[in-house]
Amino acid sequence: MDCHHYITELPERKRGQHLQREERGAIQALKQQGLSNRAIARELGCSPTTIGNELRRGTPPRKSNKGRAPGYRAKLGEAVYRANRLRCRKPHKLPSCGAFVSWTVIQSREHKWSLDACVGYARHHGLFSKSEMVCTRTLYREVWAGNLPLGITELPEAVKRKHTQASKPHENKKRYGKSIDLRPEIASQRTEAGHWEGDTVVGKRAGKEAVVFSLLEKKTENYMAFLIPGKTSEAVMSAMHILKAEFGDRFDQVFKTITVDNGSEFADFAQCESWGTQVFFAHPYTSWERAKNERHNGLFRAFVPKGVSMQNYSAEYILAAADELNARPRKKLGYATPEELFESFLDQIYAAGSNPGWPCQGIGCALPSASLTAPAVLAAWKTSPAYAEQFLFMWGVQLALAICEFFILMMC
């Protein structure tokens, strides 16, 4: 009886496709009919070499010269093929990279480094040989497979992917200063250091308590974060006055342009232009115009989570969190760290304007004694005692480094 629900013709084979069980059965049947390898290849639509390899794979060895030679068996060919497929994969390299994996886990957990930063930094500094390391993609695959002592939830940047939609800039209703449309093009090209973006990071009470004032240099990606008493223009300007006192006459060389949003805390920020710095204001609801600063504020949230009061953190902790971010190697910076590039930028500024008679010309001598004026400290203390104390601590550390550098040069 004929069966009308099935077909006896094999589907067209794709180029490079492995032989299937049905095709091996066809090879056995056609070989028993006496067809040559090329004839069988034409019937199956594959290469004659494929047929020859399959016949050798599925033909058992002859045990003696007596009797008839054994022929091809499809069942044996399929079994040998399956056994070979179990050994065809590249051997797992992770067990031989135990030291590198342990170092990567420590850097990711303690310093919040990404896996790519770990790989790039280790290669750039030659911490491990090539045979003792794996690539970034392999590390992420092993994390997702659960083969590393590191959970995917410990890599927040790996699971935090936000789909954005293009939006048109809104017109500024509040005019605090010059629009970002007037900002020079060089400030957006990342070819020159000294162009900054600013913002505030709020805690639990939507800015009604202490907040963090952040600044980011766009080329070196150096991140500054300071604890200020509130989300007010007075607190922000107090922090800027202390930065002005810190860098003195070179403030306009370090801060060539600063771009901020239209928040009320930046209502008086245009006053910084009296120091030689150009200030620009982004359009409303366009955080992508300050993308780098927003990005680093997100990284900063690893140390100060959302919904947690800023009152729980000290000024020293905020500074230490910013230092952790600046100590991370970045792929776009050739796996150098932002603090290395920013220190080099400051070295160029202070070396260009240093006194030839003064033996110390490094960063340790960046702050002249006249820059720490009593009125600036008193004003900062009235607005934010914690911030003034933080600045005095920073200035004292730099003064100690300058003294050490001076004695080293005298001894040499």
N, C-alpha and C positions, 0 to 999 in steps of 0.2 A: 504494500500500500504506500502510495506517495505521501510525503509530508510537505505541506505547503507553508509551514510556519518557520522553517529554518533555511539557511543558505549554506551551501558547501564551499563557496569561494572565500578565500582569505582576504581580509582588508588590505589595502595598499600599505606597504611598509614605509616607514619614515627612514630617511637617510641616517645611518649611524645607530639605528635601533638594535638592541640585542635580540637574539633569537628567543622565541617563546616556546612553550611546551608543545603547542600544536604544530609549530614549524619543525620542531625536532621529530615529531611523529611523521610528518610529510617527508622529511629527509630519509628516515628509515624505510618508508614504503617505496619511495622513488629509487633508492639505492638497491633495494631488492629486485626492482624491475630492470636493473642493469644500466640506468642512466649515468652519464658522466657527471663530474662536478660542475662543469659549465652548464650542462643542461638543467641540473637541479637548481643552480643559481638563477637561471632564466625563469624557471617556474616560480621561485620564491621572491624574485626581485631583489637579490642581494649580490655581493661579490663572490666569485669563485673561491677566493682566499678564505672567506668566512665559512664556506662549506667544507673546505679542506681542514680548517682548524677544528670545526665541530666534529668531523669524522674521527680525527685523532683523539679528541676529548672523549668521545663516547664509544670507542672501540677498545675492548679489554685486551691486555697483552697476551700474546700466544705463549702457552706453557711448554709446548713440545712441537717437534716437526711432524708429528703424526696427526692424521685426521684433517678435518677441514679448518681453515683459518677462521677465527671468530669475526663476526660482522658487527656493524654499528648497531647500538641499542640506544634508543631515545631516552629511556629511563636512566641509564648510566650517564649519558651526556648531561641530563638535567641535574643529577646529583653532584657531578663534578663541578658544574657551573655554579651551583649554590654554595659549595664549599669554597670555591675560589673567590666568590663575592664577599665572603666573610673576612678575607685577608687582603682585599684590594684597597682598603682605606688607608690614609696616611696615619702613621702611629701617633698616639696622643702625646703631645709635647709637654703638657702641663706638669706631670710628675718630675720632670728634669729641671723645672724652673722654680723650685721651692723657695729659694732665697729671694728671688724677684717678686714672687707672689706675696710672700710675707711682708716685704718692704712696701708693696703697693697697698696692701690692706691697712697697714699702719698709717701711711700717708693719707689714705682716703678717710679713715675714721678719726684720726687726731687732728689733721689739718684741712679736712674737707676738700682734698684735691680730687679732680676728675681722673678717670682712668687714662685718658689721653695725656693729661698733664704728667702723670707718673711715667708713662712710656717715653714721652718726649724728653722729659728732664733726665731720665736715666740714660737715654741715648746721647743727649747733648753733653753730659758730663762724664760719660763712660763708666757709670757705676757698675754695670754688668756687661759681660761679653754677649755677643749676638746669639750664641747658642743657649744662653741662660735666660733669654727673654722671649716673650710672645708679643704680637702686635696688639693694637688697641681693639680691633674688631674681635680678635680671639678672646680677649679679656671680657668684653661685653657678652659674647656668646656663652662663655663659661658661667658668668654671673646669672644670666637668664636660665641656663640649664641647671643651676644649683650646684656647680662643681667647685665653687670658691667659697671660702669662709666669709663671704660678704653678701648681704642681701640686697636686692634691687631697691628696696625702700631706703637703704643707706646711700643711694646715689640719686638724690632728688632731681638733679638735672637730667637724668636719663628718662624719667617718667613724666617730667613736667614739660609738656609740649603744647603750646597754646596756638591755635589757629587764628590768625588775625585777618581782618578785612580792611581793604583800602578805604580810607575816609578822607574827606575834604576838610582843610583847615577852617575853623570858625573865625569870625572877625572878633578882634579884641574889643570888649565893651569897657574894660578898665585900661586906662593908659598910664602905666607906671613908668614907661620909658620907650626906648627904641624897639621896634618890632624885629623879629628874627629875619624878616625879609630883607632888612638892611645889613645883615651880618655879612662880612666879606667871605668870599668863597673859600679862602684858604683855611678858615676855621672849620670847614666841613670835610676837608681832604685828608686830614691826619698826616700831613707832610711836615708840619711845624709844631713844635711843642709850645705850650703856653695858653692853649685854648681849653676852657673849662666848662663844665655843666654842673648846675647846683639843684638841690632839692632838699626836702625834709622827710624824715622817716618817722611816722607817728607810732604810738604804742596803743594802749588800751582805751583811753578816753578821747580818741579822735583829736589829739593835739591839745587838749585842755590841761595837760600836765607836761612834764619834760619830754622833749623830742630830740631827735638826732639831726643835725645839720650836716649834709654830705656835699662834697665837691669831688669831681672826677676830671683829671687831665686826659684829654681824648687821645693823644698820641701814645704816651707812656702807660696810660690806664692806671695811673697812680690815684688811689682813693683816699680821701680824707673824711673822717667822721668825728663829729664833736657833739657832746651832750650839752644842750642848751635848756634853760628853765621852762620854755614854752614856745608855742608856735606863734610868735609875735615878731613884728619887724624890729622891735628894740633888741630882742635876744639875738636875732640874726645879725644885725648891724654891730652888736657888741662882739660877736665872734669875728666878724670881718675886721673890726678895729684892732683886735689882738693879732690877727694875721698880718695886718698892715704894719703893726709895731714889730712883728717878728722878722719880716723881710725888708722893712725899712724902705730906702730909696729904690731898691730893686723889685718892689712889689709889682710895678707895671711890666717888668720883664718876665716875671714868673706867671702873672695873671694878665695876659694880653687881652683876652675876651672871656666873659662869663655869661652863659646863657641859663636863665632860670624860667620858671613858669609864672603864672599870673596869680599865685596865691597871695593872700593878704600879708603873709609873713615877709614878702619881698616888696612891700609897698614903698619902702625907702631905699631899696637896693641900688637905685640909680645914683645914689650919692657916691658910690665907689668910683664913678667916672672922674671925680675930682682928684683921684690918685693916679690917673693915667690909664685906667682899665676901661675898656669898652663893655658896656652891659647891654644885653639883648633879652627880650622877653618872647617866649614861644607863644603860639596860638593856643586858645583854650581847648581843652580835651584832645590834645595832640601830644601824648607822651612820647610818641615815636620821633618827635623832633629832638628829644633828649634821650635817645635810645640807650646810649652807653651808660649814662647815669642811672636810668631805670633798671638796666640789666644788673649793675653792681649793687643797687639797693636790694634787688632780689637775692643776690648772693649773700649780702649782709644779713638777710633774714635767717640764714642758717645759725647765726649767733644770737639774734634777737627775733624770736618768732612773732608772728602777727598775734594780736590780742593779748600780749603780755605788757604789763606796765613798764615804762622806761624807768620808773622810780626804783625798780629792782636791780638796776645796773649802775655801776660807778663810772665815772669819767675815764678811769684807767682801763676798765674792761672794754669800753667802746673804742678807745685807742688801740688796745691789743687786738680787737677784732679786725679793725682796719689794717693793722700790720700783718695779720694772718692773710688777708686778701692780697696785700701787696707782695707777699712772699711766695705766692703761687706762680709757678711757671705758666706761660700762656703760649699756645700754639701760634697765634698771629704775631707774637713778638719773638718768634724763633726760639721758644721755650726759655727765654730770659724772663726775669721777674720785673714787675712794674717798679719796685723800689730801686733795682739796679739802674734802670733807664732813667728814672726821675733824679736819682743822685748824680748821674752823668750830666743831665740837663742843668742841674744846679751848679755842678762843677764848672761847666762852660760859662755860666752867667757870672759867678763870683771870680773865676780866673780872669775874665775879660776886664773886670773893674776892680781887681785887687790892688793893694798898695805894694809896689815893688820892694819897699823896705821892710815889709812885714813878712817873716819867714813862713807863716802858716797860711796856706791858700786853699785848703780843702774844705769839706762840708762842715767840719768841726768849727771853723771860724766863720761860718755863714752869718751868724748873728753878731753884729757889733754891739758893744756895751751900750751905746747911746740909743739903740732901737728899743730897749726896754724902759720906756719912760714911765714915771710915776703916775701922771694923769691917766695914761692908757690902762695901767693895772688897776687904779682905783675905780675907773669907770666900769671896767669889766667885773670888778669885785662887787660893785653895787648891783649890777644886772644879773650876774651869774657867778657866785663865789666858787662853785665847783669848776667852772670853766677857767676862771683865773688861776685857781690852784693847779689845774691841768697844764696851763700854759707855763707857769713858773717851773713846774717839774720838767717840762720839755726843754725849757731854756737852760735849766741847771745841768741837765744831761749833756746838752750840746756844749756848754761852757767847760764841763769836765773833759769832754773829748778834745776840745781845743787846747786845753792845758797839757793833756797827755801828748798830743801831737807836737806841741811846741818843745817839750822836753826831749822827745825822741829825735827831733831835728837838731836840737842843741848837742845831744850826745853823739850824733853822727858827724 
